[in-house]
Amino acid sequence: MPVTKSAQKQMRVSEKRRVRNKSIRSLCKTSITKAEGLIFSGELEGAQKAVVAAISSLDKAAEQGIIHPNNAARRKARLMKKLNEAQGPSSTEEPTSTEEPTVPS
């Protein structure tokens, strides 16, 4: 147990922060799990909304210093990669042609 008053106060403060940070960290994990579940079940409409919510919670946690910004970026990238793979090739991409382009003479 801490002996000095400042150490006792620091212990109280750190416990409050730990409890607050735990709930926010848990919210991030839950939102990621929900998004991944929707992605793997094939519900892409709901998955997109869940991914946006997960990214928002990760950004907020990183901004508050609960998780490291690089940790948030890595988790967001992995989540987006899963979503993009589930959606398949996007219709906005140009189709690749196997024919040689003809040069006018």
Contacts in CASP RR format, 6 or more apart in sequence:
PFRMAT RR
TARGET T0000
AUTHOR 0000-0000-0000
METHOD contacts of the structure
MODEL  1
MPVTKSAQKQMRVSEKRRVRNKSIRSLCKTSITKAEGLIFSGELEGAQKA
VVAAISSLDKAAEQGIIHPNNAARRKARLMKKLNEAQGPSSTEEPTSTEE
PTVPS
2 8 0 8 1.000
2 10 0 8 1.000
2 11 0 8 1.000
21 66 0 8 1.000
24 57 0 8 1.000
24 60 0 8 1.000
24 61 0 8 1.000
24 64 0 8 1.000
24 66 0 8 1.000
25 61 0 8 1.000
25 66 0 8 1.000
25 67 0 8 1.000
27 57 0 8 1.000
28 54 0 8 1.000
28 57 0 8 1.000
28 58 0 8 1.000
28 61 0 8 1.000
28 67 0 8 1.000
28 75 0 8 1.000
31 50 0 8 1.000
31 53 0 8 1.000
31 54 0 8 1.000
31 57 0 8 1.000
32 54 0 8 1.000
32 58 0 8 1.000
32 75 0 8 1.000
32 79 0 8 1.000
34 50 0 8 1.000
34 54 0 8 1.000
35 47 0 8 1.000
35 50 0 8 1.000
35 51 0 8 1.000
35 53 0 8 1.000
35 54 0 8 1.000
35 79 0 8 1.000
35 83 0 8 1.000
36 79 0 8 1.000
36 82 0 8 1.000
37 47 0 8 1.000
38 44 0 8 1.000
38 46 0 8 1.000
38 47 0 8 1.000
38 50 0 8 1.000
39 47 0 8 1.000
39 51 0 8 1.000
39 82 0 8 1.000
39 83 0 8 1.000
39 86 0 8 1.000
40 86 0 8 1.000
42 86 0 8 1.000
44 83 0 8 1.000
44 86 0 8 1.000
44 87 0 8 1.000
47 83 0 8 1.000
47 86 0 8 1.000
48 83 0 8 1.000
51 79 0 8 1.000
51 80 0 8 1.000
51 83 0 8 1.000
54 76 0 8 1.000
54 79 0 8 1.000
55 76 0 8 1.000
55 79 0 8 1.000
55 80 0 8 1.000
58 67 0 8 1.000
58 72 0 8 1.000
58 75 0 8 1.000
58 76 0 8 1.000
59 72 0 8 1.000
59 76 0 8 1.000
61 67 0 8 1.000
61 72 0 8 1.000
62 68 0 8 1.000
62 69 0 8 1.000
62 71 0 8 1.000
62 72 0 8 1.000
62 73 0 8 1.000
84 90 0 8 1.000
END
